[in-house]
C-alpha cells in the first residue's frame, strides 16, 4: 500500500490519539500524517474554534506557530520544539530570581508587569543584569525579551498576560514562538 495513502487513512480513523498539550480552551494532538504539525481542538462545551486567536496567529507568524489549516472543529498548526524553550526559560527565570528587586513571580510575567507599568528603568536594570552573565546568555535573554515585548505590543491594553513556562517553542528554522496565551 502507498505509505501516503496509509497515513491519510490512519489519520481519518477514529483511534485515540495521545494528547501532547492542553490549555483552558484547547487540547493539542499530534498529526500522524505530518509529524511537523499538530491539531488544536476545542475542549469541553466549546464546539467550534474561536477565530479570534486563529486570526491573530495568521497575522503574526513571527510570534505564533504557522496556521496550516482551519476547520470548524480543529486548526492544524506547525509543531514547535518545547523542550529547548523550557530549558532556556527555566535558566532565564533562575538568573532573574537572583535579584529580588528585578523579579516578579515568573520570567514572562515580569515583562508583563514592566510593560503594563511602563517601567523602563527596571527593564534597563534587567538588561544590565543579563549582560553581566556573558554574551551567550545575554543573546538568549534578548531573544526572549524581544518576543515577549513584541507579543505584548499587539495585545489589547486590557489583556492580562498568562504567558508562562510551557507556552513557548522553537520552529524548525530556530525561531522562538508563543504556543498559547
N, C-alpha and C positions, 0 to 999 in steps of 0.2 A: 504494500500500500504506500502511496505517496505520503511522505512524512508531513508535508504541509497540510494535506487533507486530514491526516490523522490528528494533528494538533488542533485544527479547526473543529473537528468532530468532538474531540476531547474537551475543548473549551465550551462547547454548547451543552454538553451533558450535564445533567443535574447531579453532580457529585459535590460533596462538601469540599470547600477549599479552606486551607489554613489561613486564618486572618494574620496579616503582617502588621497591622496597626489599627488604631481606632481613636476617635475623638468624641466630643459630645454629640455630634450630629451624624457622624460617618464611621463606616468601617472600611478598611482597606484590604484588598485581596490581591494575590499575585496573578499575573496572566500566564497561562500555560502556552498560549500562542506566541507571546513576545516577552521573553524574560527581562527586557528593558522597560517594561511598563507595568502599571498596577491599575486596579479598578477601585474607585472610591464610590461607595454606595451609601445611600441614606440609611439610617438605622431607626428602628422603632416605628413610631407613628408618622414619620416623615416619608410619604410615599414617593415623592419626586425630588429631584436635585434642585436645590435653591440656586438660581442662576447668578445671584449677586457675586458670590465668591468665584464662580466659573469665569464670569466676565472680568473680574479683577486679575485672575490668573492669566487669562488670554491677553489682557492689555499689558502685563508686566512679566514676560517670560524670563527676564533677567533676575527677577526676585522670586518667582514661584516656579514649580515644575511646569513643563510644557503640557498644554492640553492637547491630547491626540484625537480624542473623540468624545462627543457629548450625546448621551441618550437620556430619556426621561428618568430612568432609574439607576444610572451609573455614569461616571465620567472616567475615561481612560487617560492616565497621566504618565509622564516619564517617571521611571523609577529612579530614586535617589539613594546614594550610599549614606546611611545614617550613622554607621559605626565610626567612621573618621570624624564626622561632625560632632558626635557625642564626646569622643575623646578630647577634641580641641576645646569644646565648650567647658568640660569639667576642668581642664587645665587653666583656661582663662578665668573661670569662676574662682578657682582656688588662689590664683595670683591676685585677683581683685580683692578677695577676702583678707589678704594680708594687711590691708589698710581699712579699718572700720569706718573712717570718715568718708571714704570714697564709695563703699559698697552698700547696696540695699540687700534685699533678700535673695537676689538671683542676678546673674550676669546680664541677661536680656532685660529684666525688669529695671535694673539700674539705669539703663539707657532710656527706658520709657519715662522714668521719673525725671531724668535730666532734660529730656525733650519737652515734657509737659510743663516743667517749671522754668524752662529757659536758663538752665544753669551752665553757662559757657565756662565759667571758672572751674567748676567741678569736672567738666569734660576735659578741659586742658590739663587738670591735675591727673586725671586717669591716663590721658595720653602720655604724660611725662612718666608716670608710674610704669607703664608698659615699655616705654623707650629704655628705661633702666634695666629691663630684663634681657636686652640683647636684640639684635636686628631680626632674627628669625621669629622670635616670639612677638615682637612688635608688628611684623608684617602679617602674621596670622591675626593678631588683635585688630589691626586696621581693616582687614577683610570683613571681619565680623561686625565691627563698629559701623563701617560704611553700609553694609547690608541692612542692619537694624535701623539705622537712621533713614536710609532710603525708603524702607518699608513704612516707618512712622510718618514720613512726609506725604505718602499717598493715602493714608488713612484719614477718615473724618476726625475732626478735632475732639469729638466726644467719645472716640474709641478708647476702650480700656484694654490695654495690652495683656494678652495671655500667652505671649511668647515664653517658652521655657525649654529646658533640655528635652530632646526628642522631637522637636518641631523643625529641625534643620537637617539638611543633607546635601551631598555633593552630586552634581550631574556627572555624566560620563566625561564631559570635557573639563571637569575640575571646577565648575562654578558652584559656589556656595549658594543655596537657596532655602527658602522657608516652605515647609510642607503644609502648615496649617496655622491658623491664628485665631 
